[in-house]
Amino acid sequence: QFQRMLNFPLSDSTQWVLIEQLAGFCYAVFNVLKRMAANGHVMHNDDTTLRILEVIKQIKDGTIGDRTGMYTTGIIAGYEGHRIALFLNGQQHSGENVNDILKYRAPEKEPIIQMCDALSANVPKEIKTILSNCLSHGFRKFDELRDYFPAECIVITRLLSRVFKYDQETHSMRPDERLAYHQAHSKPLMDELERYMATLFIERRIEPNSDLGVAIKYMQKHWAKLTRFLTVAGAPLDNNVVERALKIAIRNRKAAMFYRTTYSAGIGGMITSLIYTCDLAKQNPHHYLTALQEYHENVVLKPEHWLPWNYQNTMASLVNASNPPAHAPPLDYLAPA
């Protein structure tokens, strides 16, 4: 209807052809981003649900086997000061997708720091990581119960809030400086929190099976992974960065509702990855995707020079090479003697 109002119709098939052509120019860069993400220092990951019509039909026909889930895995990875976003659509869980990506990690590198929530589906089965769990996830459990257990929850949330405040003060620090700062300022607070939660059970001030008891047991069970930032340099406190990224996939699911095939879902995830990586690098996604198409021959040859944070320098060098300055000496002068 909007197209008819503008008197500019664009059929679904034409839109798909254009997007598929764009995808052909993106694969090389996408593969480089996956390798860089695998060889970074920190990786955040999580899942949200997805709908793929092809898979739904196979489920109804009984031709797909036991696995019936569909997911968008969101991954945010840090690599040499840059942030990379990956969106992977299909039937694999987050942990399986992370496992596939980490196969590109150089064998001489130490295990990557992985931040996710405590679901086992988020953890790779074959490749070891330094696993961290989201402290913000634990905080929200108590914040939601504040009206029902005000005295206990206020103590816990205030202690955690002070830890998050200290973390904000470390954003400009090196990983080793940040670790030392947290050990000096946040560790006493986390130790106090651990003692307080244990005291609530010892003094029988709360029931272990109550909502608050369950929230405390969650913290106690995953304590080592929730406090990884106190023992490992560079370990994050929370998984908020990937939860924000997944809102893009959630909005798309609510607006478009589904992908038609697994193939088109993969293309959608790849292009979304490049768009959001541009956003993280503060680059214009429209300009970037246009450049990949205009310079596609160069992109295929050296895709590592056509990433969102360096493609403009590559374009400038190509323009300078094709337009040498007027005062350049003659070619025979440049030839070796």
C-alpha positions, 0 to 999 in steps of 0.5 A, spaced: 500 500 500 505 504 501 508 503 494 502 504 491 501 511 494 508 513 492 506 510 485 513 506 485 511 498 485 517 493 487 514 486 487 517 481 493 520 477 488 524 483 485 526 485 492 529 478 494 533 478 487 536 485 489 538 482 496 540 476 494 545 479 489 547 484 495 549 477 499 553 475 494 558 481 495 558 480 502 560 473 504 567 474 503 567 480 508 562 476 513 567 470 513 573 475 515 568 478 521 567 471 523 574 469 523 576 475 527 570 474 532 573 467 533 580 470 535 578 476 539 579 477 547 571 477 549 565 474 546 558 475 548 552 471 546 545 469 547 539 466 543 532 469 541 526 465 537 525 465 530 520 463 525 522 459 518 516 457 514 520 451 511 522 448 517 515 449 520 512 445 514 517 440 515 515 439 522 508 439 520 510 433 515 514 430 520 520 430 516 525 434 520 527 429 526 526 431 533 529 438 533 524 443 532 527 449 535 528 455 531 533 461 533 537 467 532 543 467 535 546 474 537 554 474 538 558 481 539 565 480 539 571 484 541 577 484 536 583 489 536 579 495 539 573 493 534 566 490 536 563 485 531 556 483 531 554 476 528 547 474 527 546 467 525 539 464 523 537 457 523 536 451 528 542 451 532 543 453 539 547 459 541 552 454 544 553 450 537 554 457 533 559 459 538 562 452 537 562 453 530 565 460 530 571 458 535 573 453 530 577 458 527 581 460 533 588 460 532 590 454 536 596 458 540 591 463 543 588 462 550 581 460 551 576 466 549 572 469 555 565 468 553 559 472 557 552 469 556 547 467 561 547 460 565 543 456 560 547 450 558 545 451 551 549 457 550 556 454 552 560 450 546 560 443 548 567 441 544 571 448 545 573 450 552 572 458 554 573 462 560 566 462 562 562 468 565 555 469 567 551 475 567 551 479 573 545 484 571 541 478 570 542 476 577 540 483 579 534 483 575 531 477 579 532 481 585 529 487 583 523 484 580 522 481 587 523 488 591 515 489 592 515 482 596 521 482 599 523 489 600 528 489 606 532 483 603 532 485 596 534 492 597 540 490 601 542 486 595 541 490 589 544 496 593 551 492 593 550 490 586 549 497 584 555 499 587 559 494 583 556 496 577 558 503 579 565 501 580 565 498 573 563 504 569 569 508 572 573 502 569 571 503 562 577 507 560 582 503 563 587 497 561 584 490 562 589 489 568 588 496 571 581 494 571 582 487 574 586 491 580 580 496 581 575 491 581 579 487 586 580 493 591 573 496 590 568 491 588 571 484 591 569 487 598 562 488 596 561 481 593 564 478 599 559 482 603 553 480 598 555 472 599 555 472 606 549 476 607 545 471 602 548 465 606 546 468 612 539 469 610 538 461 609 542 460 616 538 464 620 532 461 616 529 468 614 527 466 608 524 459 605 529 456 600 523 454 595 521 461 595 522 466 589 527 470 593 530 463 595 531 461 588 534 467 586 539 466 591 540 459 590 541 461 582 547 466 585 550 461 589 550 456 584 554 460 579 558 464 583 564 463 580 562 465 573 558 471 576 564 474 579 569 472 573 571 479 573 574 479 579 579 474 577 580 474 570 583 481 566 578 483 561 572 479 563 565 483 563 560 484 568 554 483 564 551 481 557 547 487 556 551 489 549 548 482 546 541 483 549 541 490 546 543 487 539 538 482 539 532 487 539 534 488 532 532 481 531 526 481 535 523 487 532 524 484 525 520 478 527 515 482 530 514 486 523 516 481 518 514 475 522 518 469 519 523 467 513 521 463 508 527 458 507 533 457 511 537 459 506 534 466 506 534 466 513 542 465 513 542 471 508 538 476 512 542 474 518 549 476 514 546 482 512 544 484 519 551 482 521 554 487 517 549 493 518 549 492 526 557 492 525 557 498 521 553 501 527 558 499 532 563 502 528 559 509 527 559 508 519 553 509 515 551 502 513 547 504 506 554 507 504 558 501 506 553 496 503 553 500 496 561 500 496 561 493 497 557 492 490 561 498 487 568 495 488 566 488 489 572 485 485 577 488 490 572 486 495 573 478 493 581 479 492 582 482 499 576 482 504 580 484 510 581 491 507 573 492 506 571 492 513 566 497 516 572 500 520 577 501 514 573 501 507 573 508 507 581 508 507 581 503 502 576 507 497 581 513 498 587 509 496 584 506 490 582 513 488 589 516 489 592 510 485 587 512 479 588 519 479 596 520 481 598 528 482 599 532 477 607 533 479 608 526 479 615 524 475 615 520 469 614 513 469 621 512 466 624 516 472 621 511 477 624 505 473 630 502 476 637 503 473 
